[in-house]
Amino acid sequence: MPRRKPTTAADAAPGADPRAQWLQLDRQLCFALYSSSLAMTKLYKPLLAPLGLTYPQYLVMLVLWETDGLAVGQLGQRLSLDSGTLTPLLKRLELLGHIERRRAQDDERRVDILLTPAGRKLRKQALDIPGKLACASACELSELASLTTRLHALREQLTAASGSR
């Protein structure tokens, strides 16, 4: 008995709702972003293993390598993470000896995050990671820069549309 071909919105009868084609998984921006994020995280895992970092820890370190001494709130804003997610990451990085959490002198309610000498040294070990990712993407650097810029803009538009900042 011949196998039946799956029906798609493209096979729909004339007069069918044209919006139905947008319900196909491969047309979903959310799925393209989600599956790309999974693939990216999977690619990072062996690159970060020699540094002893997870992907979220790496993101924290990237921000601190840019601007050392940020308050926890500033770091959370920069990474779009709430304190419930960020605090365990920071505790682990502190246990690894990469950061120090210190109460601010001018406001005891604020906790600042400072790189340790080991945390600063780790930056040097991470220098080749972006190039390896670029190579794995098989994209030109200009394509990656353009895509990154567009995704930042998309994130801003989606954040504004959801009413959360």
C-alpha positions in Angstrom: 0.0 0.0 0.0 1.5 3.4 -1.0 2.4 5.8 1.8 0.1 8.8 2.0 1.9 12.2 1.5 1.3 14.5 4.5 -1.1 17.3 3.8 0.3 20.8 4.0 -1.3 24.2 3.8 0.1 24.5 0.3 -2.1 21.5 -0.6 -5.2 23.2 0.7 -8.2 23.7 -1.5 -8.8 27.0 -3.1 -10.6 29.4 -0.8 -8.9 28.0 2.3 -7.7 30.5 4.9 -4.3 31.9 3.6 -3.2 32.4 7.2 -3.0 28.6 7.7 0.3 28.4 5.8 1.9 30.5 8.6 1.1 27.7 11.1 3.8 25.5 9.5 6.7 24.9 12.0 9.4 25.9 9.5 7.7 29.3 8.9 7.8 30.1 12.6 10.4 32.8 13.6 10.2 31.6 17.2 11.2 28.1 16.2 14.0 29.3 14.0 15.4 31.3 16.9 14.8 28.6 19.4 16.5 25.8 17.3 19.3 28.1 16.3 19.9 28.9 20.0 20.0 25.3 20.9 22.5 24.6 18.1 24.7 27.6 19.2 24.7 26.5 22.8 25.6 22.9 21.7 28.5 24.3 19.7 29.8 26.4 22.6 29.9 23.5 25.0 33.2 21.9 23.9 34.7 25.4 23.3 33.9 26.4 26.9 34.9 23.1 28.5 38.6 24.0 28.7 37.7 27.2 30.5 35.4 25.3 32.9 32.5 27.5 32.1 28.9 26.9 31.1 27.3 29.0 28.4 25.4 31.2 30.9 28.6 31.7 32.9 30.4 32.7 29.8 27.8 35.3 29.1 28.3 36.8 32.6 32.1 36.8 32.0 31.7 38.5 28.6 29.8 41.4 30.3 32.4 41.7 33.1 35.3 41.6 30.7 33.6 44.6 29.0 32.8 46.4 32.2 34.3 45.2 35.5 32.6 46.2 38.8 28.9 46.2 37.7 26.2 46.0 40.2 24.2 42.8 40.2 21.1 44.7 38.9 23.1 46.2 36.0 24.5 42.8 35.1 21.0 41.3 35.1 19.7 44.1 32.9 22.6 43.7 30.5 21.9 39.9 30.2 18.1 40.1 30.5 18.2 37.9 33.5 16.3 38.2 36.8 18.2 37.9 40.1 16.7 34.4 40.7 18.6 33.2 37.7 21.6 35.4 38.0 22.4 34.8 41.7 23.2 31.0 41.3 25.5 31.8 38.3 27.4 34.4 40.3 27.7 32.1 43.3 29.2 29.4 41.1 31.6 31.9 39.3 32.7 33.1 42.8 33.3 29.4 43.9 35.4 29.0 40.7 37.5 32.0 41.8 36.6 34.1 38.7 34.6 36.9 40.5 34.1 38.5 43.8 30.8 39.8 45.1 31.3 42.9 47.3 28.8 45.2 49.0 29.1 48.7 47.6 30.7 51.2 49.9 28.2 54.0 49.0 25.1 51.8 49.3 25.1 48.6 51.3 22.0 47.4 49.5 24.0 47.1 46.2 26.3 44.2 45.5 29.0 44.9 42.9 30.6 42.1 40.9 34.4 42.3 40.4 36.7 40.1 38.4 39.5 38.4 40.3 42.9 38.1 38.7 41.9 34.6 37.6 38.7 35.9 36.0 40.7 38.5 34.1 43.2 35.8 33.0 40.4 33.6 31.7 39.6 36.3 29.1 42.9 35.6 27.4 41.9 31.9 27.1 38.6 32.9 25.6 40.0 35.0 22.8 39.7 32.3 20.1 36.2 31.3 20.8 34.4 34.0 18.7 36.5 33.1 15.7 35.8 29.4 16.0 32.1 30.2 16.2 32.3 32.4 13.1 34.1 29.6 11.3 31.5 27.1 12.3 28.7 29.3 11.0 30.2 29.4 7.5 29.3 33.1 7.3 31.3 36.1 6.5 32.1 38.4 9.4 30.0 41.1 7.8 27.0 38.7 7.6 27.4 37.8 11.2 27.6 41.5 12.2 24.5 42.3 10.2 22.6 39.4 11.6 23.6 40.3 15.2 22.5 43.9 14.6 19.2 42.8 13.2 18.6 40.4 16.1 19.3 43.1 18.6 16.8 45.3 16.9 14.2 42.5 16.8 14.7 41.9 20.6 14.1 45.6 21.3 10.9 45.6 19.2 9.6 42.4 20.8 10.5 43.7 24.3 8.6 47.0 23.5 5.6 45.1 22.1 5.4 42.9 25.2 5.4 45.9 27.5 8.3 44.6 29.6 11.6 46.5 29.9 
